[in-house]
Amino acid sequence: QGAMALLELDVDATTALIAGYPDVTLAVYASPRQTVVAGPVEQVDTVVSEVTARERLARRIEVDVASHHPTVDPILPELRRALADLTPRPPAIPIFTTTRDQSHSDTTSYDAEHWAANLRNPVRFSDAVAAAAAQHTTFIEVSPHPVLTYAIADTVSAEQHRCVGTLQRDADDTVTFHMSLCTVD
């Protein structure tokens, strides 16, 4: 249900653009120059057309459901019930959550409510990356295809930070992983 699209627009430009589409929301704060919107298919496609007409990157993201949007509201009670018996413990390593801004200390409890908010609320990816960059210099994207390395690199200082992926789609996993490993000191 619904659609999502990556836009080569900052938050302010995206907010201004989608103001004319009341059912489209800002779903992901990806980087200082990229956002993701979610909403009804027709409206998202129109937004993509408008951004493309500005000669900016705009493309649909293949999803089954427009997450981080009211589309998921009907399933949230069931998700909360399914996760109600979680007994989260404090993390053993620092976590920079994307479910809220980073302006206060991390008192997140990774309970059912956290995961429901994680599915429903906007992803504040660039905020979490910026907070992590204040303490760390190397970012390693562990995924089958490093789609977030651009957003990370766009958020942090290239002179002070490094961002590498672990794998590449349609490439030999062992070779690609070892090549990435060689780039990290």
C-alpha positions as CSV (number, residue, x, y, z in Angstrom):
1,Q,0.0,0.0,0.0
2,G,1.3,3.4,-0.9
3,A,4.7,4.4,-2.4
4,M,8.0,5.9,-1.3
5,A,10.5,8.0,-3.3
6,L,14.0,9.2,-2.9
7,L,14.3,12.9,-3.7
8,E,17.4,15.0,-4.3
9,L,16.0,17.8,-2.2
10,D,16.8,19.1,1.3
11,V,14.2,19.0,4.1
12,D,13.0,22.6,3.5
13,A,12.6,22.1,-0.3
14,T,10.8,18.8,0.3
15,T,8.5,20.3,2.9
16,A,7.6,23.1,0.6
17,L,7.0,20.8,-2.3
18,I,4.8,18.3,-0.5
19,A,2.7,21.0,1.1
20,G,0.5,20.8,-1.9
21,Y,0.0,17.0,-1.4
22,P,-1.7,16.6,2.0
23,D,-1.4,12.8,2.0
24,V,2.4,12.8,1.3
25,T,4.8,13.0,4.2
26,L,8.5,13.3,4.7
27,A,9.4,9.8,5.7
28,V,13.3,9.9,5.8
29,Y,15.7,12.7,6.6
30,A,18.4,10.9,4.6
31,S,21.1,13.5,4.3
32,P,21.5,17.3,4.0
33,R,20.6,17.0,0.3
34,Q,18.3,13.9,0.2
35,T,14.9,13.0,1.6
36,V,12.4,10.2,1.1
37,V,8.7,10.9,0.9
38,A,5.8,8.4,1.4
39,G,2.1,8.5,0.4
40,P,-0.4,7.4,-2.1
41,V,1.1,6.1,-5.3
42,E,-0.4,8.8,-7.6
43,Q,0.7,11.6,-5.4
44,V,4.2,10.2,-4.9
45,D,4.5,9.7,-8.6
46,T,3.5,13.4,-9.2
47,V,6.1,14.6,-6.7
48,V,8.7,12.5,-8.5
49,S,7.7,14.1,-11.8
50,E,8.0,17.6,-10.3
51,V,11.5,16.9,-8.9
52,T,12.6,15.3,-12.2
53,A,11.4,18.4,-14.1
54,R,13.8,20.4,-11.9
55,E,16.5,18.1,-13.2
56,R,17.1,16.6,-9.8
57,L,17.3,12.9,-8.8
58,A,13.8,11.5,-8.0
59,R,13.0,7.8,-8.1
60,R,10.5,5.5,-6.6
61,I,11.8,3.0,-4.0
62,E,10.4,-0.5,-4.4
63,V,8.4,-1.2,-1.3
64,D,5.3,-3.2,-0.4
65,V,4.1,-0.6,2.1
66,A,4.8,3.1,2.6
67,S,6.5,2.9,6.0
68,H,7.0,6.0,8.1
69,H,3.6,7.2,7.0
70,P,0.0,6.9,8.2
71,T,-0.5,3.9,5.8
72,V,1.0,1.7,8.6
73,D,-1.3,3.0,11.3
74,P,-3.8,0.1,11.1
75,I,-1.1,-2.5,11.8
76,L,0.5,-0.8,14.7
77,P,-1.8,-2.2,17.4
78,E,-1.1,-5.7,16.2
79,L,2.7,-5.0,16.1
80,R,2.5,-3.7,19.7
81,R,0.7,-6.8,20.8
82,A,3.1,-9.1,19.0
83,L,6.1,-7.4,20.7
84,A,4.5,-6.8,24.1
85,D,6.5,-9.5,25.8
86,L,9.9,-8.0,24.8
87,T,12.1,-7.5,27.8
88,P,14.8,-5.1,26.5
89,R,18.0,-4.6,28.3
90,P,20.3,-1.6,28.0
91,P,22.5,-1.9,24.9
92,A,26.1,-3.0,25.5
93,I,27.4,-0.7,22.8
94,P,26.4,2.9,22.0
95,I,23.3,3.3,19.7
96,F,22.4,6.3,17.7
97,T,18.7,5.8,17.1
98,T,17.0,7.1,14.0
99,T,13.6,7.3,15.7
100,R,14.0,10.7,17.2
101,D,16.4,13.7,17.1
102,Q,19.7,13.4,18.9
103,S,19.3,16.5,21.1
104,H,18.9,14.6,24.4
105,S,20.6,11.7,26.0
106,D,19.7,8.2,24.9
107,T,17.1,6.8,27.3
108,T,15.4,4.7,24.7
109,S,13.9,1.5,25.8
110,Y,13.8,-0.9,22.8
111,D,10.3,-2.1,23.7
112,A,7.2,-2.6,21.6
113,E,6.4,1.1,21.6
114,H,9.9,1.9,20.2
115,W,9.5,-0.5,17.3
116,A,6.0,0.8,16.5
117,A,7.5,4.3,16.5
118,N,10.4,3.1,14.4
119,L,7.9,1.8,11.7
120,R,5.6,4.8,11.9
121,N,7.7,8.0,12.5
122,P,10.1,9.6,10.1
123,V,13.6,8.1,10.0
124,R,16.1,10.7,11.2
125,F,19.1,9.1,9.5
126,S,21.1,12.2,9.0
127,D,20.6,13.3,12.6
128,A,21.9,9.9,13.9
129,V,24.9,9.9,11.5
130,A,25.8,13.5,12.5
131,A,25.6,12.5,16.2
132,A,27.8,9.5,15.6
133,A,30.3,11.5,13.6
134,A,30.9,13.7,16.6
135,Q,32.4,10.6,18.3
136,H,33.5,8.3,15.4
137,T,35.4,8.7,12.2
138,T,34.7,5.4,10.3
139,F,31.3,4.3,9.1
140,I,30.9,0.7,7.7
141,E,27.6,-0.1,6.1
142,V,26.9,-3.8,6.6
143,S,24.4,-4.7,3.9
144,P,24.0,-6.7,0.7
145,H,24.3,-3.5,-1.2
146,P,25.6,-0.2,0.3
147,V,22.7,2.1,-0.5
148,L,23.3,4.4,2.4
149,T,27.0,5.2,1.9
150,Y,26.1,8.3,-0.2
151,A,23.8,9.6,2.6
152,I,26.5,9.0,5.2
153,A,29.2,10.7,3.0
154,D,26.9,13.6,2.3
155,T,26.3,14.1,6.0
156,V,29.8,13.9,7.4
157,S,33.1,15.7,6.6
158,A,35.1,13.8,3.9
159,E,38.3,15.1,5.4
160,Q,37.6,13.7,8.8
161,H,35.4,10.7,8.1
162,R,35.4,7.6,6.0
163,C,32.5,5.5,4.8
164,V,32.7,2.1,3.3
165,G,30.3,-0.7,2.3
166,T,30.8,-4.4,2.8
167,L,29.2,-5.9,-0.3
168,Q,28.1,-5.0,-3.8
169,R,25.1,-6.4,-5.6
170,D,26.0,-8.8,-8.4
171,A,29.7,-9.1,-7.2
172,D,31.7,-11.8,-5.5
173,D,31.0,-11.3,-1.8
174,T,34.3,-12.5,-0.5
175,V,36.4,-10.4,-2.9
176,T,34.2,-7.3,-2.3
177,F,34.3,-7.7,1.4
178,H,38.1,-8.1,1.4
179,M,38.6,-5.1,-0.9
180,S,36.5,-3.0,1.5
181,L,38.4,-4.3,4.5
182,C,41.7,-3.2,2.9
183,T,40.4,0.4,2.7
184,V,40.0,0.6,6.5
185,D,43.1,1.2,8.6
